[in-house]
Amino acid sequence: MNPTPVMIFNPPPADRKCECCRRHISELQPFDETHGEHCNGKYLIRTFRRDAPYNEEAERAVDEAEEHCTEIDGGPYEWMIAKYGKKKGEILYVLGQASSTSGASWECRDCIILDEDKYFEKLYSQPNNWTETQEKPQE
């Protein structure tokens, strides 16, 4: 008898580290029954988080760009570059888009309970979460 192949979407990280604090599972306490039967004994649990912290200025800029983007060719991105200049327009556009989308995050029992502000503070404080070629998002 051949087992039925199973496709796993968003598998746990190959490095077996929390995607927030970057600690390896060998350094973590497992979830227990107080976290729910489906979590008991696991070291990392998948959750979903915003891709960037909420940024009110970026949100307002994207909303305004979506209202007025028909005034120029190209769409909201081009409108924001025209209004704010290349650097600030790009930053506001990316932050506006990222803060309105969510992605999967595998987290330990210490990180999964963090509110949004504490989560991004901890995430951005970990040197392994940012390379020298990436710019840390501005709040």
N, C-alpha and C positions, 0 to 999 in steps of 0.2 A: 504494500500500500504506500503510495506517495503522498506526503503531506501537501496540503494546499499552500501555495506560496502566499505570503503575506507582504503587502507593501506598507512600509512604515513612513508616514509623513512626519516631518519635523522630529527626527530621532534625537535622542539625548546627544550632547556634544561628545565628539570622539575623544577629546582630552579629559573627559569626566570631571570637568570643573563647573562650578556655579558660574553662570554667565554674568552675574552682577559682581560678586566679591572675588571671583577667580580662585576660590579655594578648591582643592581637589577633594574628591569624595572621601579619601583616607583621612582628611582633617575634619570631616563633618559628622554631626550627630544625625541619625536617621529620623525621618518623620515617625510619629507613633500613632496609636489609635485615636488620640485626641484630635488629630488632624483629619480623620476620616479613614474608613477601612481601606479605601483605594490607595491611600498614601502610606499606610503602615509599612515600615521597613525600607522605604525608598529614601534615597539620599538627595535626589533632584526631582522636582515636579515641574511640569510645563505649565506656564501661565501666559497670559497675554498682557502686554504693556504698550503704551504709546511709544513710538519710535524716537520721540524727543519730548522734552518738557513743554507744557503749554506755554505759549508766548503770546500775550495779548496784542502787542504791537504787530507781530507777524500775522496773527489771525485777522486783525482789522485791515491790514494791507492786502492780504489775499482776497478778502471779501470785497474791498474797494476795487481791486484789479479785476475781479470777476464781473463786477457791475459795469466797468468802463472799458474792458479790453477790446470791445468792438470799435473803439475810437481809433485804434491803430492796427496795422497788420501784425499777426503773430499770436496774439492771445495774452493771458494774464502775465506770463513771464516777461514778455517784451514790454508790456505796459509798466511793470514794476521797475524794470531796468531804466526805462525812459523817465519815470518819476523820481526814483531814489538813487540813480547811478548804479553802475555795474556791481560793485562790491556789496553795498547795502541791499540793493534789489535782489541779488542772488541769495544773500543770507536770509532775508525775510521770506523769500519764496520757498527756500528749502525748509526753513523752520516751520513755516505755515503748513507745508505739505506733510512733513514728518510728524508734527504734533497732532495731526488729524488722522494718522494711520496707526495701526497696531501690528505688532509682530510677536511671534512666540519667543519666550525666554525661559530657559531651564534654570530654576533657582533652588537654593537650599532653604531649610526651614527658618533661618535667620533673615534671609532677604525677601522671601515671598510675602512676609507680613508688612514690609515697609510701605508707607504711603508714597505717592508719586514724588514728592520733593526729596524725601530721604533716599528713595531708590536712585534717582538720578545723581544725587550728591555722592552716594557710595559708588555708583557705577563709574562716574567721571573721576573719582579719586584713585582708581586702580590703574597703575601704569600699563598693564597688559591689555587694557581695553582701548587704548589709543596708541597709534604709531606716530612717528615723527612726521609722516606725510598726511595725517588727518588733523583737522582743526577741531578742537573741542567746541561743540555748539555753544553759542552765547545765549544767555537767558534774557 
